[in-house]
Amino acid sequence: MASATAPAAAVPTLASPLEQLRHLAEELRLLLPRVRVGEAQETTEEFNREMFWRRLNEAAVTVSREATTLTIVFSQLPLPSPQKFCEQVHAAIKAFIAVYYLLPKDQGITLRKLVRGATLDIVDGMAQLMEVLSVTPTQSPENNDLISYNSVWVACQQMPQIPRDNKAAALLMLTKNVDFVKDAHEEMEQAVEECDPYSGLLNDTEENNSDNHNHEDDVLGFPSNQDLYWSEDDQELIIPCLALVRASKACLKKIRMLVAENGKKDQVAQLDDIVDISDEISPSVDDLALSIYPPMCHLTVRINSAKLVSVLKKALEITKASHVTPQPEDSWIPLLINAIDHCMNRIKELTQSELEL
């Protein structure tokens, strides 16, 4: 990784100060694809967790300091030559990336994804800062607020909050998935309770454009009036769909609880498998939730329900076979599977006529 900290030809010396900043932004963005696909550095040395996190936090502090220095320099007139400052920023970013590459895969894919995401945020945030500085007038009110809101500083400040092991990383991801499914379920329930799936969506349009409302909606792709509400058959089908989403939430919460209580930090592969399949639940719930909005296609609802059921059962199977379930005969898994099957069977009954058309 010697090249990771090399100054490189970050900026052309003869370019204007603003052009040098734009060039550096382009150089930083070229690093993003490499970080996304880059592998961990191979080494025979034993991984030292404490040293890694200390070096990563120190590298983040250096990046933040260089960003602050460059921002202060470019808030003054006349504009100085940014050559030296740009090289320092470039070196700080590449040094941070080099530390990320020291995190081996055997520490857990879930943990590595989180650190990679944080690394991408820092590199992208620095590129954004360079772009803002290259177009924002010097000493403008916007420049005074750069340090407080720019994403590079936020990303650097969040480094100490990243989980330190794969179990903690798995719990963080499972918690996010629980929250995503919970939000989707609440939105579905609210729409059903109000019996108005597009409540408030078109109110402003109706008030401000009442004369040409129907014509403009057709042109812009808004739902026409007959597509705004559920039929009785639609409302009947929504009931088992909501129950299926509730079962999805219960499934994720139970998996998260098992990982918290029984998960072992050294069982990184099994924890990764649990997170990987659990990550598929929320998008599947979203697909089902979107398909219940009018105009509802019952066949699409059936297909999306079946996809969600498949993911849920696979998640339960992987969890049951892993170390986080010390008693695989535990009754909660069959109970959840029965609840899932009941929902799917009801959805099949209510959509059978669609298959016969």
N, C-alpha and C positions, 0 to 999 in steps of 0.2 A: 504493500500500500504506500510505497514511497511517493508515488505520483499524486497521491490524494492531497498532500499538503504542499506540493510544488506550486510556486506562484503562477506559472503558466502565462501565456500571453493574453491576459484578461482584457486589456483595453489597448487600442491603438494610440500611441503617444501623441500624434499630431492632430487627433480629433478634438473638437470643441468639448468643453466640460460636460455639456448635456448629452452630446453624442457618446461620450465615454460611458456615461451612466446607462444609456440605452443599450450600448454594446454589452455591458456587464449583465444587464437584465437578460439579454438573449443567451449569454454564456451560462447563466444560472439555470435558465429553463432547459437548456440542453442536458443538464445533469439529472433532471427529473426522471426521464425514461430509464436511465441507468440505475437509479436508486430503486425503481419499481421492480426491476428484474434482477438486480445484482444479488449474487450469492454471498454467504458469509465467508470471511477469509479463512482459509485452511491453516491450521496451526497444530503443532504437537504439544503446545503448552496447555496445562489445565486451566479451564475457565475460572477466572476470579470475579465473582459477582460483584463484590463490594468495589473493587477497583474499576470495573466496567462502568457502574453507575456513577461513581465519582468523576471519572473522565468524561462521561456523557454530559453530566450537569455542568462541569467546568467548560466544556466546549460550547454549551448553550449560552453560558454567561459571556464567553468571548464573542460569540455571534451578536448577542444583544448589545454588548459594548461597542463593537465596530459599527453596528447600525446606528447607534446613538451618535457616535463621533461623526459619521458621514452626514447625518441629518443636521447636526449643529453647524458643521462646516458649510453646508449648502444653504444655511439660513443667513449667510453673510454676503455682503458685497464689498469688493468685486468677487465674482466666482473664482475660487482657486482652482488649480489643476488637481483633478481628483485621482491622478494616476496612482499615487502611493496609497491613498485611502481605498481605492477600488481593489488594488492588489491585496490589501489586508482583509477586506471583506471576502474576496474570492478564496483566500487561504483559510479564513475562519470557517467558511461553509464547507470546503473540501475536507478540513480537519474533522469537522463534526460528522460528515458522511463516513470518514475513515473509522471513527469510533463505532458507528452503527454497524459497520461490516465485521466488527469484532464479536458481535453477538451470534453464537453458533446456533444452528437449527435444533440441536439436542436440548436447548433450553426451552423449546416450545414454539411451534408455528404461530400460535395465537399471540404469545408475547412478542414475537418478532414482527408480526403484522402491526401491532400497536406502536412499536418503536419506529418501524418504517413509516407509518402514517404520520407520526410526530416529526420525523426527519423531512418528509415531503412538505409538511406544513411550514417548517422553518425555511426550507429552500424556496418554496413558492412565495412565502411572505417576504423574504428578502428581495426576490425578483420584483414583487409588487412595489416595494418601497423604492427600488431603483427607478421604476417606471413613473411613480408619483413624483419623485424628486426631479425627473427629467422633463416633466410637463407642468409642474406647479410653479407659478411665479415666485421668485425668491422673496422671502420675508412677507409672504401673504398670510392671512389669517389661517388658511388651511395648514400651512407648515407648522404653525404653533401647536396644532393638535396631532401632528403625526405620531409623536412618541406615545400618546395616550391611546390611540385606537389602532395603529397599524398591526396587522396580523403577525408580523415577525416577532414583535415583543411579546404578544400574547402566547404564541407558540413556545417561545423560550421560557416564559414564566410557568408554563404548564408541565415542563419536563419533570420536576420533582414529584408530580402527582401520578406519573405513569406506574402501573403495577410492576413489582420487582420480580415476580415469578409467574409461571404459567398458570398456576391455580388462581391467583389473584386476577390475572388477565382473563381467564375463562369466566370467572364470576362477574367481572365488569361487562363482558360481552353478553352474558346471559341476562344480566339485569337490564341492559339496553333493549334486548329482544323482548323481555317481559313488558317493558314500558311501551315499546312500539305496538305490541298486540293489544295492550290495555287501551291505548289511545284509539286504535282502530275500532275496538269493541264499543267504546264509549260514543264514538261518532256514529256508529251504526245504530246504537240504541237511541240516541238523541233524534236521529232522523226518523226512526220508526215511531217514537213517542209523539213527535210533532206531526206525523203523517204528511210531512212536507219536505222531501229530500233535498230540494233546492231552496230552502228557506233563506230569504235575504239575498240570494245570489243575483236575482234579476230585479229587485225592488228599485234600485237606483235607475236602472235602464228604463223601467216602466214609467217612472216619474218624469225623467228628463227627456225621454224620446217617445212619448205616448203616440204621437201622430204617425210615426213610421216604424213602430215597434215590431210588428209582425214581419215586415219585409226585411228589416235590418237583421233580425234574429236569424232568419233563414239564410241570409248571405253570410253572416259571421259564424254560423254553425251552432248557435244557441239552440237548446231543445225547444221544439214547438209546444204549444199549450197541451196537446194531447199526450205529450211525452213527459210531462212534469210530475205525474202522479202514478201510484201503484194501483193495479187492478186488485180485485179480491184474490185471484189466484196468486198474484205476486206477493201479497201480504201473507198468504198462507205458506208460501215457500220461504219467506224470510225467517220464519220462526226456527226451523231446524238449522238454517245458516247461522243465525245468532248463537244457537246452542253449540254449533261446531266451533265457532270462534271462542266461546267461553271455555270449551274443552281444550283449545289450543293454549289459552292463557294458563289454565290449570296445569297442563302438561309442562310448559316452560317453568312455571313456578316450582313444580315438584322437582324437575331436573336441577334447577338452581339450588334448591334446598339440599339435595343429595350431594352435589358437588361441594357445597359449603361445609356439610357435616362430615363427609367421607372422602372427599377428594384428597389425593396425595400429590405433593409437589413433584415427586420423581416419576409419576405416571403421566408424562407429558403427552405421549401419543394418544392415549385414551381420552385425555381431556381435550385434545385438539379435535378428535373425531366427534366428541359430543358437541363442541362449539360449532364445528362445520355443519353438521346436520341441523342444529338448532338455528343457525343463521338462515336456513331456508324456510323456516316457519313464518316469520314476519312477512316476507315478500309474497308468500302463498296466501296469507291472510289478506293482504292488501288486494291481491287479484280477485279474491272472492268478494271482498267488501265493495270494490269498484263495480263488480258485475251485478250487484243487487240494485244499483240505481237505475231508475227508469230512463229510457225504455228498456225493460228487463228482457234479456234473452235467456229463457229457462235452460236451454241446452248449454249455454256458456256457464251458467251458474252450476250446472251439474258437473261439467268438465273441471271447473276450478275447485269445486268441492272435493272431487275425486283426487286431484293433485294434492290438495292440502291433507287429506286423509292419508295418502301414501307417505308424505313427508312426516306426519305425526307418528305413524306406526314405525317408520324406520328410526325416528329419534328415540322412541320408547325401546325398540329392540337393541339399539346401540348402547343406550343407558343401562338397560337390564343386564347386558353381557359384560359391562365394565366393572371396575373395582368400586365405583361409587354406590353400587347396589349390592351390599353384602348378602342380602337375602332375596335372590331373584324371584322367589315364590311369593313375595310380598303382594298382598291383595290389591294394592292401589293400581298396579299396572293393568291387570285384567279388567278392573273396574273402568279405567279410563278408555281402554280399547273397546269395551262394551258400549260406553257412552258415545264414542266416536262412530262405531258401527251403526248404532241406533239412529244417529243424525243422518248418516249417509244413506241408510235404507229409506228413511222418510223422504229425503231429497230425491232419491230414485223413483219412489212412488209418485211424487208430485210432478216429476218431469218425464214420466214414461211416455206420455202422449206425444212429446216432442220427437221421440225416437221413431214413432210409428207414422209420422207424417211423410 
